Amino acid sequence: MLRSLAWVTLGMYAILVARTLLLTAVATALTAAAPASGPPRRPPSGHDIRLSLGSSWVFALGGAVVIQADGLGLTRLIHGPGSPWWLAPLGFAAVLLLQDGVFYAVHRLLHHRRLYRWLHQGHHHSHHPTAWTAFAFDPGEALLQAAFLVAVVFLIPLQPATLLALLLTMSGWAVLNHLDPERLPAGMPLAWLDQWLIGPRHHGHHHRRPGLHFGLYFTLWDKLCGTEAPKP
Ligand SMILES: [Zn+2]
């Protein structure tokens, strides 16, 4: 059992590193086409790369635990046909909304002076984040985030395709939030969407002034709790 868990963890780690390399390459291509008048492109910091590769082991272990537990019939993942069509969009929306609220509360706690140094300082190492910062977490923070994802498959009935769509959305959104908004192509509708959705403007602000913009996907909690910076 333990040997099998170790092999599945290794496989999951390879998948996660491939995902990170693919998304950082897409981010580089997106920001490479920025207008010449924009700020210079910053290379990723070695610190963020090391932390990303390290914390991926924690997420890989979480993924392996889910696969092993599902094999034993212990999760609420739904296999096979027969589920109503609306279960996929409902499950997708429910998990994003739940994660958004939990993340906001935990993120604010992680900024408490007694926790910050141990659990969240690593993610804030870069004042000008890059795509690699999206996955750069101290081991304790990675453990908290992975525990949420593992808990989801034990609590919420999801089809595997919905779970995969959620993981891709989470990864892509995380990378987008850590890009320099001034280096993104002009055609992206970020200025219009950012009244409701967290984007690079919000999260970039959080990296420069950590007392504001704690949200993950939606601006709702920052609005309700008064942690939204006025729009420039
Ligand atoms: Zn933070």
Residues whose N, C-alpha, C, O or C-beta is under 5 A from the ligand:
A	BS01	ZN	none
